[in-house]
Amino acid sequence: MNCLDAPTIRYQAMPTIWPLLLKSAVKRGCNQSQQKDLSLLPAFHCERVVFPAQRYLESVHKVLQYAPQAHMQMHPILPHFEAFKFHLAMMLRKEFPFSPMGVIHKRNSISVLQPITRDKEGELVCSIGQIIHVEKGVKFTINSNLIIDSKIAWKSVSTYFKRREIKDKLNQSRQTVRNDGVPDDANLLANMRFASNAGRQYARISGDYNPIHISAVMAQLFGFKASIAHGMYSKARLLSFLMTHPQGIKPQQVCGQAFKSFSIDVEFKQAIILPSTLVCVANTEKNSDVCEYSLSSKDFKRLHLRAKVLHGLPVWNEAAKV
């Protein structure tokens, strides 16, 4: 099911995160007989998105271990911080039948179509996408588009999952996702360290204060040994690495300057227990326009993240519809 003609709620500026977090902590889902159609959810449109000051940007890049470049001054994950506010706002609507605290982020795709710099303002539109009822629950997507100069500059699709039974969620958290997708000739690119305080650091810059990421006690209540890393933090760290590595994201010339247009689709697999040291592996040939990467445990027995990168997307290829 797709929601093509949803009503739109318009903002002059982005909402602040803390009221949304407080409401998310207390909202309860309804029982199955009271559940409403997710396609009734309105779209959210902010007419003025202002990018952060340099001091804050430096703090973000330090946490994400990102070295800014002339053609990519801001980390590509940063627009998601603003989109996340609208995702929460959407889940807080009365039409949304679940508690936001019980929703799992399973997958995220980001496409960067043009350079995004601090000196340009933009518009942000988020709307519900596909809604799929599966045996164990409901999958749904939220589409996010950042619009600059009437063109889509950055877009994202987040796939979320809500389980029907709480006990299924607890059992799932203890399962091990075996990494059977690493071929013998895979290229080991780097070891990546995830510190014990990574969850708290990412929460501070992103506004995602889900307690399983910042509290070992809360994480243990959900069946984890300790606090776990945000899925989007693991994606951001991978992006930081790929933006500078020779076998990472390749530049494309735009107006005489190198710009790295690309799309990266990431599937979050087993949770990353903090602290951890993971290995980054390239699973495809370095000259291919489509490259696959993974983050696994050092013994390759646990797969935490699988990513597919498409290089050289068409630039300025989509007109915005708002």
C-alpha positions, -999 to +999 in steps of 0.1 A: +000+000+000+012+035-008+000+068+005+000+091-025-025+118-015-019+123+023-026+157+038+004+178+047+012+195+080+034+225+073+061+240+097+079+273+093+109+258+112+118+224+125+104+213+159+127+209+188+136+173+197+130+172+235+092+176+235+090+148+209+112+125+230+091+131+262+059+123+243+075+092+228+084+079+262+048+080+275+028+072+244+012+037+244+001+017+215-035+006+210-048-029+209-053-047+176-090-039+174-083-002+176-054+000+151-059+024+123-047+025+087-011+039+086-018+054+052-039+080+070-008+096+084-002+131+071+031+142+054+053+167+072+068+197+054+092+222+069+097+253+047+130+263+062+158+239+073+189+258+086+221+238+088+241+239+120+267+263+131+304+254+125+310+247+162+283+221+163+293+207+130+328+201+143+314+183+173+293+161+150+322+152+127+344+144+157+318+119+170+314+104+135+352+104+129+346+123+096+371+145+079+352+172+059+362+177+023+358+206-002+330+188-021+313+174+010+315+199+039+289+181+060+286+145+068+259+129+045+241+115+076+234+150+090+201+157+072+188+125+089+190+142+122+164+167+111+143+140+094+143+120+126+123+147+143+096+144+117+097+106+120+090+109+157+063+135+151+046+111+126+047+082+151+032+105+178+001+111+157-032+095+169-033+077+135-001+058+144-012+028+164+021+019+181+044+032+208+075+048+191+096+030+217+087-004+204+095+004+167+127-011+153+148+006+126+156-022+101+170-005+070+180+029+057+188+041+022+204+076+016+210+092-018+231+124-021+223+141-053+241+174-050+266+191-026+250+203+007+267+232+023+260+253+054+254+285+034+222+271+018+188+266+034+164+239+023+130+224+027+123+190+043+094+167+034+087+134+052+058+111+043+047+075+049+057+051+021+051+014+018+031-005+045+035-042+046+018-066+070+040-097+076+036-127+099+054-112+129+043-076+126+041-046+103+069-031+081+065+005+070+088+030+053+091+068+058+104+088+029+124+120+035+134+145+009+157+175+014+150+202-012+174+229-022+166+254-050+135+234-059+154+202-065+159+172-044+194+173-030+192+145-005+167+117+001+163+089+025+140+059+029+139+044+064+123+010+070+108+003+104+093-028+119+069-033+147+065-068+162+032-082+173+044-099+204+068-084+230+082-118+238+092-123+201+112-091+204+130-103+234+138-137+217+150-120+186+174-098+205+193-129+216+196-145+182+229-145+164+229-135+127+256-156+112+278-140+086+276-163+057+278-136+031+316-129+031+333-146+002+367-161+005+382-134-017+366-105+002+389-075+008+394-066+044+396-028+045+399-018+082+392-025+118+366-001+133+364+005+171+331+013+187+337+028+221+316+021+252+302+056+252+294+056+215+256+055+221+257+085+244+279+105+220+256+098+191+225+105+211+240+139+220+245+150+184+215+133+168+188+136+194+180+098+194+180+090+231+165+056+229+176+041+263+189+008+250+217+029+233+227+049+264+219+026+293+233-009+299+206-015+324+178-007+300+195-027+272+196-057+295+159-055+300+156-061+263+179-091+264+213-074+254+244-079+274+252-041+274+241-010+256+241-012+219+251+012+191+226+031+170+221+015+136+225+050+120+257+055+140+272+024+124+261+036+090+276+070+097+309+055+107+310+034+076+302+065+055+330+084+072+354+057+062+342+052+027+342+090+019+380+090+021+392+054+013+405+046-022+380+017-024+352+038-011+328+063-027+342+078-059+341+115-069+321+128-098+329+161-115+303+188-111+310+224-123+347+216-123+348+203-087+348+168-074+315+158-059+307+124-046+271+117-057+260+082-045+234+061-029+240+038+001+215+012+012+221-004+046+204-033+062+209-035+100+215-070+111+227-081+146+230-053+172+265-040+180+272-045+217+294-017+231+323-016+232+332-036+201+358-038+174+344-047+140+359-054+106+349-036+074+350-058+043+345-049+007+327-077-011+329-065-047+355-054-072+370-020-066+362-008-101+325-016-100+299+011-099+280-010-074+300-020-043+290-040-013+304-037+022+298-053+055+306-047+092+312-080+110+327-093+142+365-099+141+359-136+138+334-131+110+307-151+128+284-122+135+271-099+107+261-065+120+256-044+089+254-050+051+257-021+027+253-016-010+268+016-026+258+029-060+283+055-074+278+084-097+240+090-095+226+116-119+229+151-103+200+175-101+178+148-116+146+152-097+123+181-094+108+185-060+070+180-055+058+197-023 
